[in-house]
Amino acid sequence: MSLSAIKEIYLSGDAYSIGYCHGISEGQNIRSFLADNFAQINLLRYQPLTKSEILNTVHKHRLIIEEDVPLLAQELLGLADGAKISYEEAILLQIRREIVGQPGMAVSECSLIAKLEHPDSIIAQTVDLNGRMTDLGSIFRINSTLGTPEILMFSFSGLLGYLGMNSSGLGIGINFVSSDGWKVGISPYLIVRHLLQLQSLEECLQELFRIRRSSSRSFTICDGSHLAIVEMTPNELKMIKKSKILRTNHYLHEEFVSLDKMNIFSRNASKLRLKRLRELVEAENWKLCSEKIFEIFSDHSLYPIGLCAHSEGNIRKEDTVAAVVLDLNNKKLSIRKGHPCSNPTHEFYL
């Protein structure tokens, strides 16, 4: 399979069966990734950890995962069995960002556009990550027998959630933001997957208040009637409701701006990317089809850190591993895997 091709993985059944199918399908990739310096954790951290230190952290998270999102714990058991890895290793894959480092270290530089305005209802973003992640990205189609909506999402081998949409018209995008207070809890990627089983922004907010969160993030959530940014520290959350949203990786809510712990260089880069994103979107008067969005996400004005980020072979630098457009009205996911400036578009429908 070429780098720009993208695999579609079908998962169905109860929670354990969904995880088991995921593990069977992606087992080789998962085992290879885990063997690469503990899922690249010790390549990205400034201070490497021993296996016992990593497993001690995993055990602490495990207890809260089993209490707060028990169905996802069952899915992780299935993932472990299917991929022929330990349950602890399956959990490690969900919390590796928390283990890699606290705020102020390497930052994911995703850029996002969202719009709720007839006839358009979209969430679109780049997925910018450090590490070697591009070839691990896939489309996951999930049909649960537990009565929840069908899910169509982009994620990585062994990771239960990242960004996506469901058959009820709910879509979720994700951006890194940095605050103090990171702690043992449920990782943002597991939270996204949990929320994609719901149907409305209101339901998502209820769960976000209930779940013990591990780290800071910003979710952009649209349910077809409401569009909002939900900015979070591990202990607080604030919502900004708008019909048009542009965001990068610094806090936007006035009550959170003073809590931003991103290093000054990354924060300045985030502000520059937001300014460039606004220029490009407003030049189109917000008339944005998928291909126009991919063109915007291919911008190199700030190279190498621009909307289309190029790591130039440095594993610690962010690289655009995908660009995704969720068309919630038409229940279509469009994606360019790898750098959007040089790869073709693939489309998937619910």
Sequence and secondary structure as in RCSB ss.txt:
>XXXX:A:sequence
MSLSAIKEIYLSGDAYSIGYCHGISEGQNIRSFLADNFAQINLLRYQPLTKSEILNTVHKHRLIIEEDVPLLAQE
LLGLADGAKISYEEAILLQIRREIVGQPGMAVSECSLIAKLEHPDSIIAQTVDLNGRMTDLGSIFRINSTLGTPE
ILMFSFSGLLGYLGMNSSGLGIGINFVSSDGWKVGISPYLIVRHLLQLQSLEECLQELFRIRRSSSRSFTICDGS
HLAIVEMTPNELKMIKKSKILRTNHYLHEEFVSLDKMNIFSRNASKLRLKRLRELVEAENWKLCSEKIFEIFSDH
SLYPIGLCAHSEGNIRKEDTVAAVVLDLNNKKLSIRKGHPCSNPTHEFYL
>XXXX:A:secstr
  TT   EEEEEESHHHHHHHHHHHHHHHHHHHHHTTTTTHHHH SS   HHHHHHHHHHHHHHHHHH HHHHHH
HHHHHHHHT  HHHHHHHHHHHHHH  TTS      EEEEEETTEEEEEEEEEESSS GGGEEEEEEEETTS   
EEEEEETT S SEEEETTS EEEEE    S   SSB HHHHHHHHTTS  HHHHHHHHHHS B S EEEEEE SS
 EEEEEE SS EEEEE SEEEE SS  STTTGGG    HHHHHHHHHHHHHHHHHHHHTTT   HHHHHHHHT  
TTTTSSSS   TT TTS EEEEEEEEETTTTEEEEEES TTTS  EEEE 
